[in-house]
């Protein structure tokens, strides 16, 4: 049975991407030409065809996107695993109104593919804890998400 493919986010994924959450981001490494995968959490679906994400401005992700715009975001949600593919661009080299030096990138979605293997479903979403000052982490997360909404 073929996995489902959509040209934009389905509603459950759009809803999941209205808040900070764990996803992986795959880029093409600008030096080796091979895959490069990172875990990120500051992601926001602006609409069904656009996802913004904030990353450290010194991240290798920035150079990778500048050299090759093709990226994939992998998300576990809606009892499945999805591959969200498209072209990304660095929208802002430095986000204002956040205390860290963060860049803002934007992914224009070309396809959303359910990549869960046949006959199975996810029974729990990934969870993580911030290991630094919880109040500072919450404040920073809120600042970053608000800045992405305004961008």
N, CA and C atoms as an extended XYZ file, in Angstrom:
453
Properties=species:S:1:pos:R:3:atomname:S:1:resname:S:1:resid:I:1 pbc="F F F"
N         0.842       -1.182        0.000 N   UNK     1
C         0.000        0.000        0.000 CA  UNK     1
C         0.885        1.242        0.000 C   UNK     1
N         0.658        2.170       -0.908 N   UNK     2
C         1.469        3.381       -1.023 CA  UNK     2
C         1.144        4.351        0.113 C   UNK     2
N         2.186        5.046        0.565 N   UNK     3
C         1.983        6.057        1.598 CA  UNK     3
C         1.332        7.288        0.985 C   UNK     3
N         0.551        7.982        1.794 N   UNK     4
C        -0.186        9.148        1.349 CA  UNK     4
C         0.762       10.327        1.117 C   UNK     4
N         0.555       11.077        0.019 N   UNK     5
C         1.357       12.252       -0.305 CA  UNK     5
C         0.412       13.429       -0.526 C   UNK     5
N         0.740       14.556        0.091 N   UNK     6
C        -0.066       15.769       -0.033 CA  UNK     6
C         0.833       16.918       -0.493 C   UNK     6
N         0.286       17.932       -1.151 N   UNK     7
C         1.092       19.077       -1.582 CA  UNK     7
C         1.253       20.149       -0.497 C   UNK     7
N         0.566       19.971        0.617 N   UNK     8
C         0.612       20.960        1.718 CA  UNK     8
C         0.314       20.240        3.029 C   UNK     8
N         0.446       20.961        4.125 N   UNK     9
C         0.185       20.376        5.442 CA  UNK     9
C        -1.282       19.998        5.584 C   UNK     9
N        -1.522       18.813        6.129 N   UNK    10
C        -2.884       18.451        6.504 CA  UNK    10
C        -3.184       19.139        7.834 C   UNK    10
N        -4.450       19.292        8.155 N   UNK    11
C        -4.852       20.047        9.353 CA  UNK    11
C        -4.188       19.556       10.635 C   UNK    11
N        -4.130       18.242       10.922 N   UNK    12
C        -3.482       17.819       12.173 CA  UNK    12
C        -2.008       18.238       12.251 C   UNK    12
N        -1.292       18.249       11.129 N   UNK    13
C         0.110       18.679       11.149 CA  UNK    13
C         0.215       20.190       11.310 C   UNK    13
N        -0.639       20.926       10.609 N   UNK    14
C        -0.658       22.377       10.778 CA  UNK    14
C        -0.888       22.723       12.250 C   UNK    14
N        -1.859       22.070       12.878 N   UNK    15
C        -2.165       22.326       14.287 CA  UNK    15
C        -0.974       21.986       15.188 C   UNK    15
N        -0.305       20.869       14.923 N   UNK    16
C         0.867       20.485       15.728 CA  UNK    16
C         2.003       21.497       15.600 C   UNK    16
N         2.090       22.136       14.451 N   UNK    17
C         3.181       23.081       14.208 CA  UNK    17
C         2.810       24.517       14.564 C   UNK    17
N         1.889       24.669       15.485 N   UNK    18
C         1.554       25.985       16.020 CA  UNK    18
C         2.241       26.228       17.363 C   UNK    18
N         3.091       25.313       17.746 N   UNK    19
C         3.789       25.411       19.027 CA  UNK    19
C         5.169       24.793       18.880 C   UNK    19
N         6.019       25.094       19.820 N   UNK    20
C         7.346       24.489       19.825 CA  UNK    20
C         7.194       22.980       19.931 C   UNK    20
N         7.990       22.264       19.147 N   UNK    21
C         7.953       20.799       19.224 CA  UNK    21
C         9.207       20.213       18.599 C   UNK    21
N         9.503       18.974       18.942 N   UNK    22
C        10.683       18.279       18.438 CA  UNK    22
C        10.451       17.832       16.997 C   UNK    22
N        11.369       18.215       16.110 N   UNK    23
C        11.398       17.711       14.733 CA  UNK    23
C        12.865       17.521       14.358 C   UNK    23
N        13.105       16.787       13.289 N   UNK    24
C        14.457       16.748       12.736 CA  UNK    24
C        14.431       17.459       11.395 C   UNK    24
N        15.554       18.085       11.084 N   UNK    25
C        15.712       18.833        9.844 CA  UNK    25
C        16.893       18.250        9.091 C   UNK    25
N        16.653       17.812        7.868 N   UNK    26
C        17.717       17.268        7.021 CA  UNK    26
C        18.059       18.288        5.940 C   UNK    26
N        19.350       18.573        5.813 N   UNK    27
C        19.857       19.462        4.774 CA  UNK    27
C        20.945       18.718        4.013 C   UNK    27
N        21.411       19.325        2.926 N   UNK    28
C        22.541       18.784        2.176 CA  UNK    28
C        23.779       19.531        2.660 C   UNK    28
N        24.759       18.790        3.172 N   UNK    29
C        25.960       19.407        3.717 CA  UNK    29
C        26.716       20.163        2.624 C   UNK    29
N        27.046       21.415        2.912 N   UNK    30
C        27.682       22.264        1.897 CA  UNK    30
C        29.126       21.875        1.596 C   UNK    30
N        29.757       21.094        2.462 N   UNK    31
C        31.136       20.669        2.215 CA  UNK    31
C        31.217       19.262        1.626 C   UNK    31
N        30.428       18.353        2.160 N   UNK    32
C        30.541       16.954        1.724 CA  UNK    32
C        29.523       16.560        0.659 C   UNK    32
N        28.423       17.316        0.563 N   UNK    33
C        27.352       16.947       -0.358 CA  UNK    33
C        26.473       15.826        0.176 C   UNK    33
N        26.788       15.351        1.372 N   UNK    34
C        26.016       14.287        1.992 CA  UNK    34
C        24.908       14.831        2.877 C   UNK    34
N        24.141       13.945        3.471 N   UNK    35
C        23.054       14.385        4.347 CA  UNK    35
C        23.578       14.944        5.662 C   UNK    35
N        22.826       15.895        6.207 N   UNK    36
C        23.127       16.485        7.501 CA  UNK    36
C        21.800       16.586        8.238 C   UNK    36
N        21.700       15.975        9.410 N   UNK    37
C        20.442       15.955       10.157 CA  UNK    37
C        20.644       16.631       11.507 C   UNK    37
N        19.696       17.501       11.859 N   UNK    38
C        19.719       18.202       13.139 CA  UNK    38
C        18.354       18.103       13.806 C   UNK    38
N        18.356       18.096       15.130 N   UNK    39
C        17.108       18.184       15.893 CA  UNK    39
C        16.878       19.656       16.210 C   UNK    39
N        15.664       20.141       15.953 N   UNK    40
C        15.308       21.522       16.276 CA  UNK    40
C        13.930       21.519       16.938 C   UNK    40
N        13.605       22.632       17.610 N   UNK    41
C        12.295       22.683       18.262 CA  UNK    41
C        11.528       23.975       17.981 C   UNK    41
N        12.203       25.021       17.524 N   UNK    42
C        11.498       26.272       17.234 CA  UNK    42
C        10.992       26.235       15.808 C   UNK    42
N         9.823       25.663       15.624 N   UNK    43
C         9.182       25.550       14.315 CA  UNK    43
C         7.769       26.119       14.412 C   UNK    43
N         7.301       26.689       13.301 N   UNK    44
C         5.966       27.278       13.277 CA  UNK    44
C         5.419       27.226       11.856 C   UNK    44
N         4.245       26.626       11.695 N   UNK    45
C         3.575       26.648       10.396 CA  UNK    45
C         2.878       27.992       10.259 C   UNK    45
N         3.324       28.789        9.281 N   UNK    46
C         2.688       30.092        9.023 CA  UNK    46
C         1.350       29.885        8.316 C   UNK    46
N         1.316       28.916        7.424 N   UNK    47
C         0.104       28.513        6.717 CA  UNK    47
C         0.337       27.072        6.263 C   UNK    47
N        -0.557       26.543        5.456 N   UNK    48
C        -0.455       25.134        5.054 CA  UNK    48
C         0.696       24.863        4.092 C   UNK    48
N         1.338       25.924        3.593 N   UNK    49
C         2.414       25.760        2.606 CA  UNK    49
C         3.753       26.321        3.065 C   UNK    49
N         3.815       26.837        4.303 N   UNK    50
C         5.031       27.496        4.771 CA  UNK    50
C         5.320       27.156        6.231 C   UNK    50
N         6.555       26.741        6.491 N   UNK    51
C         7.007       26.496        7.862 CA  UNK    51
C         8.228       27.370        8.118 C   UNK    51
N         8.203       28.103        9.225 N   UNK    52
C         9.361       28.886        9.654 CA  UNK    52
C        10.075       28.115       10.750 C   UNK    52
N        11.388       28.280       10.821 N   UNK    53
C        12.129       27.695       11.929 CA  UNK    53
C        13.291       28.600       12.298 C   UNK    53
N        13.554       28.660       13.598 N   UNK    54
C        14.632       29.493       14.133 CA  UNK    54
C        15.794       28.592       14.525 C   UNK    54
N        16.997       29.043       14.181 N   UNK    55
C        18.211       28.280       14.493 CA  UNK    55
C        19.323       29.249       14.865 C   UNK    55
N        20.279       28.766       15.592 N   UNK    56
C        21.452       29.558       15.944 CA  UNK    56
C        22.078       30.101       14.662 C   UNK    56
N        22.401       31.376       14.646 N   UNK    57
C        22.929       31.993       13.428 CA  UNK    57
C        24.300       31.442       13.031 C   UNK    57
N        24.956       30.723       13.923 N   UNK    58
C        26.251       30.108       13.606 CA  UNK    58
C        26.101       28.652       13.171 C   UNK    58
N        24.877       28.176       13.099 N   UNK    59
C        24.615       26.781       12.771 CA  UNK    59
C        25.051       26.436       11.351 C   UNK    59
N        25.514       25.238       11.181 N   UNK    60
C        25.872       24.708        9.860 CA  UNK    60
C        24.654       24.692        8.936 C   UNK    60
N        23.480       24.615        9.502 N   UNK    61
C        22.237       24.610        8.739 CA  UNK    61
C        22.172       25.829        7.811 C   UNK    61
N        22.603       26.976        8.292 N   UNK    62
C        22.534       28.220        7.507 CA  UNK    62
C        23.343       28.087        6.214 C   UNK    62
N        24.589       27.685        6.334 N   UNK    63
C        25.443       27.518        5.147 CA  UNK    63
C        24.892       26.439        4.223 C   UNK    63
N        24.385       25.367        4.816 N   UNK    64
C        23.828       24.293        3.997 CA  UNK    64
C        22.671       24.800        3.142 C   UNK    64
N        21.760       25.562        3.740 N   UNK    65
C        20.602       26.090        3.014 CA  UNK    65
C        21.050       27.087        1.946 C   UNK    65
N        22.053       27.892        2.249 N   UNK    66
C        22.538       28.867        1.262 CA  UNK    66
C        23.131       28.176        0.031 C   UNK    66
N        23.697       26.993        0.220 N   UNK    67
C        24.298       26.259       -0.899 CA  UNK    67
C        23.315       25.327       -1.606 C   UNK    67
N        22.346       24.815       -0.880 N   UNK    68
C        21.355       23.909       -1.458 CA  UNK    68
C        20.062       24.060       -0.661 C   UNK    68
N        19.051       24.578       -1.292 N   UNK    69
C        17.804       24.929       -0.600 CA  UNK    69
C        16.915       23.738       -0.270 C   UNK    69
N        17.213       22.556       -0.806 N   UNK    70
C        16.365       21.385       -0.577 CA  UNK    70
C        16.535       20.880        0.854 C   UNK    70
N        15.416       20.808        1.585 N   UNK    71
C        15.431       20.328        2.966 CA  UNK    71
C        14.236       19.419        3.209 C   UNK    71
N        14.329       18.666        4.294 N   UNK    72
C        13.222       17.825        4.744 CA  UNK    72
C        13.080       17.995        6.247 C   UNK    72
N        11.866       18.235        6.689 N   UNK    73
C        11.543       18.217        8.121 CA  UNK    73
C        10.821       16.907        8.377 C   UNK    73
N        11.256       16.195        9.397 N   UNK    74
C        10.626       14.945        9.794 CA  UNK    74
C         9.908       15.204       11.110 C   UNK    74
N         8.644       14.838       11.177 N   UNK    75
C         7.853       15.057       12.389 CA  UNK    75
C         7.058       13.800       12.719 C   UNK    75
N         7.005       13.487       13.996 N   UNK    76
C         6.171       12.399       14.494 CA  UNK    76
C         4.952       13.056       15.130 C   UNK    76
N         3.796       12.812       14.536 N   UNK    77
C         2.552       13.424       15.009 CA  UNK    77
C         1.381       12.674       14.384 C   UNK    77
N         0.194       12.874       14.927 N   UNK    78
C        -1.011       12.323       14.330 CA  UNK    78
C        -0.910       10.800       14.162 C   UNK    78
N        -0.250       10.142       15.123 N   UNK    79
C        -0.046        8.687       15.143 CA  UNK    79
C         0.790        8.168       13.973 C   UNK    79
N         1.585        9.055       13.354 N   UNK    80
C         2.389        8.635       12.226 CA  UNK    80
C         3.694        9.427       12.173 C   UNK    80
N         4.457        9.200       11.113 N   UNK    81
C         5.700        9.916       10.869 CA  UNK    81
C         5.603       10.538        9.489 C   UNK    81
N         5.952       11.823        9.405 N   UNK    82
C         5.802       12.563        8.161 CA  UNK    82
C         7.116       13.185        7.723 C   UNK    82
N         7.320       13.199        6.417 N   UNK    83
C         8.444       13.854        5.779 CA  UNK    83
C         7.880       15.064        5.043 C   UNK    83
N         8.326       16.252        5.450 N   UNK    84
C         7.847       17.495        4.838 CA  UNK    84
C         9.004       18.063        4.021 C   UNK    84
N         8.854       18.019        2.710 N   UNK    85
C         9.945       18.391        1.806 CA  UNK    85
C         9.661       19.716        1.117 C   UNK    85
N        10.726       20.431        0.806 N   UNK    86
C        10.571       21.673        0.065 CA  UNK    86
C        11.887       22.407       -0.049 C   UNK    86
N        11.778       23.700       -0.360 N   UNK    87
C        12.957       24.546       -0.470 CA  UNK    87
C        12.929       25.588        0.633 C   UNK    87
N        14.074       25.751        1.275 N   UNK    88
C        14.193       26.691        2.382 CA  UNK    88
C        15.087       27.856        1.985 C   UNK    88
N        14.883       28.960        2.657 N   UNK    89
C        15.731       30.134        2.476 CA  UNK    89
C        15.883       30.804        3.830 C   UNK    89
N        17.015       31.458        4.024 N   UNK    90
C        17.223       32.228        5.244 CA  UNK    90
C        16.476       33.548        5.060 C   UNK    90
N        15.467       33.755        5.878 N   UNK    91
C        14.627       34.952        5.780 CA  UNK    91
C        15.252       36.111        6.547 C   UNK    91
N        15.799       35.822        7.740 N   UNK    92
C        16.465       36.832        8.560 CA  UNK    92
C        17.766       36.263        9.098 C   UNK    92
N        18.850       36.987        8.920 N   UNK    93
C        20.143       36.548        9.465 CA  UNK    93
C        20.157       36.665       10.986 C   UNK    93
N        19.425       37.678       11.502 N   UNK    94
C        19.321       37.852       12.953 CA  UNK    94
C        17.909       38.283       13.291 C   UNK    94
N        17.266       37.498       14.120 N   UNK    95
C        15.918       37.833       14.570 CA  UNK    95
C        16.008       38.910       15.651 C   UNK    95
N        15.232       39.955       15.480 N   UNK    96
C        15.171       40.999       16.501 CA  UNK    96
C        14.245       40.528       17.623 C   UNK    96
N        14.326       41.156       18.727 N   UNK    97
C        13.470       40.923       19.903 CA  UNK    97
C        13.682       39.568       20.577 C   UNK    97
N        14.779       38.896       20.281 N   UNK    98
C        15.159       37.696       21.029 CA  UNK    98
C        16.602       37.877       21.486 C   UNK    98
N        16.919       37.436       22.681 N   UNK    99
C        18.245       37.703       23.242 CA  UNK    99
C        19.394       36.901       22.621 C   UNK    99
N        19.088       35.802       21.950 N   UNK   100
C        20.137       35.006       21.312 CA  UNK   100
C        20.299       35.425       19.853 C   UNK   100
N        21.446       35.098       19.284 N   UNK   101
C        21.676       35.370       17.864 CA  UNK   101
C        21.078       34.220       17.064 C   UNK   101
N        19.813       34.400       16.704 N   UNK   102
C        19.086       33.372       15.966 CA  UNK   102
C        18.760       33.853       14.560 C   UNK   102
N        18.849       32.947       13.613 N   UNK   103
C        18.424       33.217       12.248 CA  UNK   103
C        17.026       32.623       12.063 C   UNK   103
N        16.301       33.169       11.108 N   UNK   104
C        14.973       32.662       10.784 CA  UNK   104
C        14.990       32.144        9.353 C   UNK   104
N        14.600       30.897        9.185 N   UNK   105
C        14.517       30.290        7.855 CA  UNK   105
C        13.061       29.967        7.564 C   UNK   105
N        12.768       29.884        6.278 N   UNK   106
C        11.406       29.612        5.851 CA  UNK   106
C        11.428       28.491        4.826 C   UNK   106
N        10.585       27.501        5.049 N   UNK   107
C        10.456       26.353        4.147 CA  UNK   107
C         9.166       26.491        3.355 C   UNK   107
N         9.293       26.506        2.029 N   UNK   108
C         8.127       26.460        1.147 CA  UNK   108
C         7.904       24.989        0.801 C   UNK   108
N         6.788       24.456        1.239 N   UNK   109
C         6.504       23.024        1.141 CA  UNK   109
C         6.165       22.618       -0.290 C   UNK   109
N         6.776       21.532       -0.748 N   UNK   110
C         6.415       20.963       -2.047 CA  UNK   110
C         5.668       19.644       -1.883 C   UNK   110
N         5.972       18.913       -0.785 N   UNK   111
C         5.232       17.675       -0.547 CA  UNK   111
C         5.300       17.281        0.926 C   UNK   111
N         4.210       16.687        1.370 N   UNK   112
C         4.116       16.120        2.710 CA  UNK   112
C         3.800       14.651        2.516 C   UNK   112
N         4.686       13.811        3.018 N   UNK   113
C         4.551       12.372        2.776 CA  UNK   113
C         4.450       11.638        4.109 C   UNK   113
N         3.441       10.809        4.243 N   UNK   114
C         3.327        9.914        5.398 CA  UNK   114
C         4.328        8.787        5.149 C   UNK   114
N         5.370        8.694        5.990 N   UNK   115
C         6.439        7.718        5.749 CA  UNK   115
C         6.463        6.592        6.789 C   UNK   115
N         5.389        6.467        7.534 N   UNK   116
C         5.308        5.396        8.528 CA  UNK   116
C         5.220        4.050        7.814 C   UNK   116
N         5.959        3.073        8.317 N   UNK   117
C         5.927        1.768        7.662 CA  UNK   117
C         4.557        1.124        7.831 C   UNK   117
N         4.210        0.296        6.856 N   UNK   118
C         2.884       -0.292        6.738 CA  UNK   118
C         2.497       -1.090        7.985 C   UNK   118
N         1.230       -0.931        8.364 N   UNK   119
C         0.661       -1.735        9.436 CA  UNK   119
C         1.067       -1.322       10.827 C   UNK   119
N         1.446       -0.049       10.993 N   UNK   120
C         1.864        0.402       12.326 CA  UNK   120
C         1.418        1.840       12.554 C   UNK   120
N         1.480        2.247       13.804 N   UNK   121
C         1.191        3.634       14.153 CA  UNK   121
C         2.054        4.021       15.353 C   UNK   121
N         2.296        5.293       15.489 N   UNK   122
C         3.029        5.798       16.643 CA  UNK   122
C         2.060        5.851       17.823 C   UNK   122
N         2.519        5.420       18.973 N   UNK   123
C         1.654        5.403       20.151 CA  UNK   123
C         1.987        6.516       21.132 C   UNK   123
N         3.092        7.243       20.878 N   UNK   124
C         3.460        8.377       21.734 CA  UNK   124
C         4.290        9.354       20.911 C   UNK   124
N         4.111       10.636       21.178 N   UNK   125
C         4.933       11.657       20.528 CA  UNK   125
C         6.259       11.788       21.278 C   UNK   125
N         7.327       12.189       20.580 N   UNK   126
C         8.605       12.398       21.268 CA  UNK   126
C         8.461       13.483       22.334 C   UNK   126
N         9.149       13.286       23.428 N   UNK   127
C         9.155       14.274       24.511 CA  UNK   127
C        10.590       14.579       24.885 C   UNK   127
N        10.812       15.800       25.374 N   UNK   128
C        12.146       16.190       25.812 CA  UNK   128
C        12.019       17.196       26.942 C   UNK   128
N        13.072       17.335       27.704 N   UNK   129
C        13.153       18.329       28.777 CA  UNK   129
C        14.312       19.263       28.480 C   UNK   129
N        14.117       20.535       28.755 N   UNK   130
C        15.216       21.502       28.666 CA  UNK   130
C        16.057       21.301       29.927 C   UNK   130
N        17.353       21.222       29.777 N   UNK   131
C        18.226       20.903       30.913 CA  UNK   131
C        18.832       22.141       31.562 C   UNK   131
N        18.449       23.315       31.093 N   UNK   132
C        18.908       24.543       31.728 CA  UNK   132
C        17.742       25.200       32.458 C   UNK   132
N        17.944       26.351       33.024 N   UNK   133
C        16.952       27.087       33.810 CA  UNK   133
C        15.570       27.040       33.148 C   UNK   133
N        14.612       26.380       33.801 N   UNK   134
C        13.277       26.159       33.225 CA  UNK   134
C        12.545       27.470       32.930 C   UNK   134
N        12.616       28.425       33.851 N   UNK   135
C        11.933       29.709       33.642 CA  UNK   135
C        12.566       30.478       32.484 C   UNK   135
N        13.880       30.473       32.421 N   UNK   136
C        14.577       31.144       31.316 CA  UNK   136
C        14.239       30.471       29.997 C   UNK   136
N        14.166       29.141       29.994 N   UNK   137
C        13.831       28.400       28.774 CA  UNK   137
C        12.418       28.748       28.306 C   UNK   137
N        11.465       28.790       29.225 N   UNK   138
C        10.089       29.133       28.873 CA  UNK   138
C        10.000       30.542       28.313 C   UNK   138
N        10.708       31.491       28.939 N   UNK   139
C        10.705       32.883       28.490 CA  UNK   139
C        11.307       32.981       27.078 C   UNK   139
N        12.444       32.320       26.861 N   UNK   140
C        13.095       32.335       25.557 CA  UNK   140
C        12.206       31.687       24.494 C   UNK   140
N        11.632       30.547       24.811 N   UNK   141
C        10.744       29.868       23.861 CA  UNK   141
C         9.596       30.777       23.442 C   UNK   141
N         9.013       31.457       24.402 N   UNK   142
C         7.897       32.359       24.115 CA  UNK   142
C         8.362       33.521       23.230 C   UNK   142
N         9.528       34.091       23.528 N   UNK   143
C        10.059       35.195       22.721 CA  UNK   143
C        10.315       34.755       21.280 C   UNK   143
N        10.900       33.583       21.109 N   UNK   144
C        11.218       33.090       19.769 CA  UNK   144
C         9.941       32.809       18.988 C   UNK   144
N         8.984       32.148       19.600 N   UNK   145
C         7.744       31.826       18.901 CA  UNK   145
C         6.988       33.104       18.513 C   UNK   145
N         6.963       34.084       19.395 N   UNK   146
C         6.298       35.362       19.077 CA  UNK   146
C         7.010       36.080       17.940 C   UNK   146
N         8.333       36.073       17.946 N   UNK   147
C         9.096       36.721       16.875 CA  UNK   147
C         8.838       36.021       15.535 C   UNK   147
N         8.720       34.692       15.545 N   UNK   148
C         8.432       33.973       14.305 CA  UNK   148
C         7.036       34.299       13.789 C   UNK   148
N         6.078       34.434       14.690 N   UNK   149
C         4.717       34.774       14.277 CA  UNK   149
C         4.652       36.145       13.624 C   UNK   149
N         5.486       37.054       14.105 N   UNK   150
C         5.484       38.424       13.574 CA  UNK   150
C         6.286       38.565       12.280 C   UNK   150
N         7.199       37.636       12.046 N   UNK   151
C         8.095       37.752       10.866 CA  UNK   151
C         7.363       37.483        9.566 C   UNK   151
